[in-house]
Amino acid sequence: MCRPPRGDMSRLCRNAWLHGFVTEHATYYAIDPTRSAVLALLLLGEDYSGTLIHDGWSVYDRFGQATRQQCLAHVNYAPKVTPARERLRSE
């Protein structure tokens, strides 16, 4: 979240997403004002077959050839009661 340092500078602030892409030899950051699939598909391509470590953003489901790992920080903060667990409780 963008917070102006002081005074009314809110017109200068915009929320955005920071995406990080890391290889053995380089790191690339991209700032995107939306969370659409366009950036991921543009940078990785639909045929990406490397490794993705990510949150639960549904866009990553498109990369069927990639090896995927859910980010452990996001797993730790995930809701403890999911709809699937709730169904099991009610059966």
C-alpha positions in Angstrom: 0.0 0.0 0.0 1.3 3.4 -0.9 1.4 6.0 1.9 2.5 9.5 1.2 5.4 10.6 3.5 3.8 13.8 4.6 1.2 16.3 3.3 -1.3 15.5 0.6 0.7 13.7 -2.0 -1.9 11.0 -2.5 -2.2 11.9 -6.2 1.4 10.6 -6.6 0.6 7.2 -5.0 -0.7 4.3 -6.9 -1.1 0.7 -5.7 0.7 -1.9 -7.9 2.0 -5.4 -7.9 5.7 -6.2 -7.7 6.6 -9.4 -9.5 10.1 -10.9 -9.1 11.6 -13.4 -11.5 14.9 -15.1 -10.5 17.3 -17.3 -12.5 20.7 -18.5 -11.6 22.3 -15.5 -13.3 19.8 -12.6 -13.0 16.9 -11.1 -11.1 14.2 -9.1 -12.8 11.5 -7.1 -11.1 8.4 -5.8 -12.9 5.8 -3.4 -11.4 2.3 -3.9 -12.8 -0.7 -1.8 -12.0 -3.0 -4.8 -12.5 -2.9 -8.4 -11.5 -3.9 -9.7 -14.9 -2.3 -12.7 -16.6 -0.8 -10.4 -19.3 2.6 -9.8 -17.5 3.2 -13.4 -16.5 2.3 -14.7 -20.0 4.4 -12.0 -21.7 7.5 -12.6 -19.6 7.3 -16.4 -19.2 5.4 -17.5 -22.2 2.6 -20.1 -22.1 5.1 -23.0 -22.7 7.2 -22.1 -19.6 8.5 -25.3 -18.1 10.7 -24.1 -15.3 10.0 -23.8 -11.6 7.4 -21.4 -10.1 7.3 -20.6 -6.4 4.1 -18.6 -6.0 1.1 -17.5 -4.0 -2.4 -18.8 -4.9 -2.9 -16.5 -7.9 -4.9 -18.5 -10.4 -2.8 -17.3 -13.3 -0.1 -19.8 -12.4 -2.5 -22.6 -13.2 -2.0 -21.8 -16.8 1.6 -23.0 -16.7 0.8 -26.7 -16.8 4.4 -27.7 -17.9 6.0 -25.9 -15.0 7.0 -27.4 -11.7 5.1 -25.5 -9.0 5.6 -24.9 -5.3 3.2 -22.9 -3.2 5.0 -20.1 -1.3 5.3 -21.3 2.3 4.6 -17.9 3.7 1.3 -17.9 1.9 0.5 -21.4 3.1 1.1 -20.4 6.7 -1.3 -17.5 6.4 -4.0 -19.4 4.5 -7.3 -19.8 6.1 -7.4 -22.8 8.4 -10.9 -23.7 7.4 -11.3 -24.1 3.7 -14.6 -24.8 1.9 -13.4 -28.4 1.3 -12.6 -28.9 5.0 -16.0 -27.4 5.9 -17.7 -29.9 3.7 -15.8 -32.8 5.4 -16.9 -31.5 8.8 -20.5 -31.4 7.8 -20.5 -35.0 6.5 
